[in-house]
Amino acid sequence: MKHRALALTLLASLTGLAAGAAHADKLDDIKQAGVVRIAVFDSNPPFGYIDPQSKKLVGYDVDVADVIGKALGVKVELRATNPANRIPLLVSKKVDLIAANFTITDERAKEVNFSVPYFATGQKFIARKGVLKTPEDIKKLRIGADKGTVQEITLRERFPTAKVISYDDTPLAFVALRNGNVQAITQDDAKLVGLLGNLPAAQKAEFEISPFSLTKEYQGVGIPKGEDRLTAAVNETLIKLEKDGEAVKIYDRWFGPETQSAQPRGDFKIAPLDQQPKA
């Protein structure tokens, strides 16, 4: 009887442990650790880059990451990434979240959860003045794109005759454009505005952003697949940011009229994807 009772006790203990493990999730892990690891860019102003004076990571996405950490009641540990490494970092559990100019797509949603959109943009191009006037001009050009981005995929699918050259990030692609290795580069319009905004006036005058946009895109926080409690917590934080008026303040800090990346926020508001205007 004693052996049977002991066996039942052990079984009950193991069952309890298994149940506890089943209920433990990423949100619990983050709060227990007291830190959330968030992937951000380190060379893509104004979303994420190293400030020359402070030598710290700053930017629009960095501010959003800080707000999320504060709402969760934990410290924020920023991890630098490039476009191609965002999902690998998340699925390998090297980071807990992605806040790096991360466009929401059906294909990516097979691997990650997405938060509600916190930024709206569209795919455009930078070229020397007069090179790109209509989408038809794209067909015959050599164009640089960030490896693994929605912009690269869209360009290859819609313009199969264009010669697409992949680069690790936008600054490298822009160097190729300035050196004549490509005739245009593509990214979301906000990033391109920021790129040109950091150039001296004489160099900036040589280039222009395309007058047309290929897409309407929304960006969200990337969250491990199936982590619904963490997704809900991030969504709650972002929606509160909009309701409190803090979302506008963060936007204006990086895209307001006095900034190098000035562009209107328009009628965009942080809200579920199905409430956003379609392309």
TIKE-317872 format. One line per 5 residues: number of its first residue (from 0); their letters; for each residue x, y, z of C-alpha. Coordinates in Angstrom, 3 decimals, always signed. Layout:
residues N
NUM = a = X Y Z | ...
//
This chain:
residues 279
0 = mkhra = +0.000 +0.000 +0.000 | +2.844 +2.360 +0.872 | +4.445 +1.801 -2.528 | +1.094 +2.370 -4.235 | +0.486 +5.567 -2.271
5 = laltl = +3.981 +6.810 -3.107 | +3.444 +6.050 -6.781 | +0.169 +7.954 -6.764 | +1.834 +10.889 -5.006 | +4.633 +10.969 -7.573
10 = laslt = +2.129 +10.725 -10.407 | +0.140 +13.611 -8.972 | +3.328 +15.663 -8.629 | +4.373 +14.962 -12.192 | +0.885 +15.786 -13.440
15 = glaag = +1.015 +19.068 -11.557 | +4.417 +19.894 -13.012 | +3.212 +19.079 -16.506 | +0.163 +21.264 -16.051 | +2.333 +24.080 -14.765
20 = aahad = +4.656 +23.742 -17.756 | +1.711 +23.753 -20.115 | +0.413 +27.000 -18.640 | +3.805 +28.714 -18.505 | +4.292 +30.885 -21.563
25 = klddi = +6.522 +33.603 -22.988 | +4.804 +36.389 -21.046 | +5.416 +34.515 -17.785 | +9.030 +33.882 -18.806 | +9.621 +37.567 -19.547
30 = kqagv = +8.164 +38.713 -16.236 | +10.074 +36.080 -14.298 | +13.339 +37.081 -16.000 | +12.608 +40.775 -15.478 | +13.762 +41.594 -18.998
35 = vriav = +12.331 +41.560 -22.527 | +14.753 +41.099 -25.432 | +13.654 +43.081 -28.472 | +15.259 +43.034 -31.932 | +15.688 +46.487 -33.498
40 = fdsnp = +17.690 +47.921 -36.377 | +20.988 +49.674 -35.684 | +21.615 +51.320 -39.069 | +18.207 +52.329 -40.432 | +17.233 +55.833 -39.308
45 = pfgyi = +14.782 +56.940 -38.158 | +13.495 +53.498 -37.098 | +16.621 +52.266 -35.357 | +20.223 +53.475 -35.438 | +23.181 +54.315 -33.216
50 = dpqsk = +23.160 +57.948 -32.137 | +26.574 +59.485 -32.961 | +26.693 +61.459 -29.710 | +25.351 +59.018 -27.121 | +26.455 +55.846 -28.969
55 = klvgy = +23.112 +54.341 -27.946 | +20.382 +52.768 -30.060 | +17.622 +55.272 -30.765 | +14.709 +55.643 -33.165 | +10.982 +55.257 -33.654
60 = dvdva = +10.994 +51.480 -33.132 | +13.305 +51.851 -30.129 | +10.816 +54.217 -28.483 | +8.005 +51.727 -29.120 | +10.151 +48.940 -27.646
65 = dvigk = +10.786 +51.018 -24.525 | +7.049 +51.635 -24.066 | +6.321 +47.904 -24.319 | +8.993 +47.082 -21.740 | +7.637 +49.694 -19.346
70 = algvk = +4.081 +48.370 -19.734 | +5.279 +44.828 -18.996 | +7.154 +46.091 -15.942 | +10.538 +44.779 -17.099 | +13.836 +46.080 -18.433
75 = velra = +14.359 +46.277 -22.199 | +17.383 +44.588 -23.741 | +17.820 +45.724 -27.345 | +19.373 +43.314 -29.845 | +20.625 +44.723 -33.154
80 = tnpan = +19.433 +42.944 -36.287 | +19.256 +43.303 -40.048 | +16.160 +42.541 -42.156 | +17.038 +38.939 -43.014 | +17.769 +37.940 -39.398
85 = ripll = +14.566 +39.176 -37.776 | +12.498 +35.987 -37.950 | +15.470 +33.636 -37.325 | +16.275 +35.530 -34.111 | +12.675 +35.177 -32.940
90 = vskkv = +12.098 +31.518 -33.803 | +15.463 +30.525 -32.299 | +14.380 +32.261 -29.053 | +17.324 +34.660 -29.076 | +14.836 +37.537 -28.798
95 = dliaa = +11.305 +37.783 -27.422 | +9.937 +40.418 -29.809 | +10.744 +42.149 -33.098 | +10.327 +45.927 -33.392 | +12.301 +46.545 -36.555
100 = nftit = +10.306 +48.091 -39.389 | +8.528 +44.706 -39.647 | +5.845 +44.594 -42.356 | +2.767 +42.474 -41.655 | +2.235 +39.794 -44.324
105 = derak = +0.259 +36.553 -44.583 | +3.450 +34.619 -45.303 | +5.242 +35.896 -42.207 | +2.115 +35.280 -40.121 | +2.671 +31.549 -40.694
110 = evnfs = +5.811 +31.831 -38.538 | +5.048 +34.646 -36.090 | +2.196 +36.426 -34.361 | +1.778 +40.094 -35.249 | +0.611 +42.926 -33.054
115 = vpyfa = -1.843 +45.525 -34.280 | -0.161 +47.880 -36.787 | +1.704 +50.811 -35.261 | +3.029 +52.321 -38.513 | +1.745 +52.693 -42.089
120 = tgqkf = +3.904 +53.092 -45.157 | +4.249 +52.207 -48.842 | +6.977 +50.872 -51.116 | +8.835 +53.522 -53.101 | +12.230 +54.032 -54.741
125 = iarkg = +15.227 +56.361 -54.679 | +17.006 +57.077 -57.963 | +18.960 +59.884 -59.528 | +16.655 +62.634 -60.693 | +14.693 +61.833 -63.847
130 = vlktp = +15.388 +58.081 -63.852 | +12.066 +56.890 -62.385 | +8.876 +58.586 -63.521 | +6.409 +55.677 -63.772 | +6.347 +52.010 -62.661
135 = edikk = +7.090 +51.062 -66.287 | +10.616 +52.428 -65.851 | +11.349 +49.752 -63.234 | +11.274 +46.930 -65.788 | +14.626 +47.762 -67.371
140 = lriga = +16.659 +48.808 -64.307 | +19.135 +47.297 -61.878 | +17.558 +47.831 -58.458 | +18.955 +47.303 -54.973 | +16.732 +45.853 -52.248
145 = dkgtv = +17.180 +44.743 -48.640 | +17.571 +40.971 -48.472 | +14.517 +39.146 -47.112 | +12.198 +42.157 -47.088 | +8.674 +42.517 -48.420
150 = qeitl = +10.023 +45.126 -50.824 | +12.469 +42.645 -52.368 | +9.767 +39.988 -52.734 | +7.257 +42.421 -54.263 | +9.835 +43.742 -56.707
155 = rerfp = +10.807 +40.262 -57.928 | +7.185 +39.144 -58.283 | +5.814 +42.217 -60.038 | +8.837 +43.113 -62.178 | +10.547 +39.857 -63.243
160 = takvi = +12.543 +41.627 -65.969 | +14.189 +44.016 -63.505 | +17.623 +43.005 -62.236 | +17.272 +42.835 -58.445 | +20.446 +42.975 -56.345
165 = syddt = +20.117 +42.010 -52.660 | +21.929 +43.855 -49.857 | +22.087 +43.283 -46.107 | +20.516 +46.648 -45.313 | +19.376 +49.933 -46.851
170 = plafv = +22.563 +51.950 -46.219 | +24.600 +49.348 -48.139 | +22.097 +49.448 -51.001 | +22.336 +53.237 -51.074 | +26.140 +53.077 -51.273
175 = alrng = +25.688 +50.839 -54.326 | +23.337 +53.424 -55.853 | +25.769 +56.271 -55.253 | +28.599 +54.204 -56.747 | +26.563 +53.369 -59.857
180 = nvqai = +26.261 +49.628 -59.164 | +22.459 +49.912 -59.254 | +20.176 +52.534 -60.797 | +17.622 +52.656 -57.988 | +16.925 +51.191 -54.562
185 = tqdda = +13.596 +50.313 -52.959 | +12.278 +50.461 -49.404 | +9.310 +51.866 -47.536 | +8.827 +55.574 -48.064 | +9.530 +56.594 -44.457
190 = klvgl = +12.922 +54.912 -44.471 | +13.834 +56.487 -47.818 | +12.867 +59.935 -46.534 | +15.126 +59.376 -43.531 | +17.964 +58.200 -45.739
195 = lgnlp = +17.897 +61.317 -47.907 | +17.349 +63.524 -44.879 | +20.755 +62.578 -43.497 | +22.638 +63.626 -46.648 | +24.374 +66.977 -47.142
200 = aaqka = +22.238 +69.296 -49.285 | +24.496 +69.047 -52.355 | +24.355 +65.233 -52.401 | +20.649 +65.133 -51.574 | +19.930 +67.298 -54.635
205 = efeis = +21.181 +64.505 -56.942 | +18.443 +62.058 -55.896 | +14.679 +61.896 -55.616 | +12.033 +59.564 -54.252 | +9.706 +58.053 -56.852
210 = pfslt = +6.413 +59.925 -57.355 | +4.539 +56.596 -57.220 | +4.114 +53.891 -54.588 | +3.762 +50.169 -55.302 | +1.980 +49.135 -52.116
215 = keyqg = +0.220 +50.105 -48.898 | +1.901 +48.358 -45.987 | +1.461 +48.135 -42.235 | +4.131 +47.358 -39.685 | +3.688 +45.579 -36.372
220 = vgipk = +5.602 +43.958 -33.554 | +6.686 +40.384 -34.275 | +5.803 +37.930 -31.485 | +6.566 +34.186 -31.174 | +3.927 +32.069 -32.907
225 = gedrl = +1.120 +30.984 -30.605 | +2.044 +33.317 -27.746 | -1.438 +34.792 -27.498 | -1.150 +36.253 -23.980 | +1.997 +38.146 -24.941
230 = taavn = +0.310 +39.284 -28.164 | -2.680 +40.577 -26.194 | -0.391 +42.425 -23.768 | +1.520 +44.106 -26.615 | -1.728 +45.025 -28.392
235 = etlik = -3.175 +46.516 -25.222 | -0.032 +48.625 -24.787 | -0.070 +49.911 -28.375 | -3.779 +50.745 -28.412 | -3.427 +52.592 -25.098
240 = lekdg = -0.515 +54.506 -26.640 | -2.882 +55.768 -29.342 | -5.731 +56.588 -26.959 | -3.443 +58.526 -24.602 | -2.000 +60.614 -27.440
245 = eavki = +1.514 +59.278 -26.837 | +1.622 +57.563 -30.244 | +1.410 +60.949 -31.976 | +4.172 +62.351 -29.756 | +6.509 +59.462 -30.611
250 = ydrwf = +5.687 +59.799 -34.310 | +6.370 +63.540 -34.295 | +9.681 +62.998 -32.513 | +10.962 +61.113 -35.574 | +8.725 +62.208 -38.465
255 = gpetq = +7.419 +65.619 -37.386 | +7.860 +68.777 -39.493 | +11.096 +69.786 -37.745 | +12.829 +66.438 -38.311 | +15.056 +65.232 -41.150
260 = saqpr = +12.482 +62.528 -41.963 | +9.461 +64.835 -41.976 | +6.263 +63.340 -43.353 | +2.629 +63.646 -42.213 | +1.081 +60.834 -40.185
265 = gdfki = -2.160 +61.452 -42.045 | -5.247 +59.670 -40.750 | -3.385 +56.564 -39.572 | -4.211 +55.362 -36.060 | -3.020 +52.329 -34.141
270 = apldq = -5.901 +49.869 -34.491 | -6.499 +46.252 -35.615 | -5.463 +45.442 -39.180 | -9.040 +44.837 -40.336 | -9.850 +48.443 -39.402
275 = qpka = -7.056 +49.902 -41.551 | -7.578 +51.285 -45.085 | -6.706 +48.787 -47.793 | -4.160 +49.471 -50.533
//
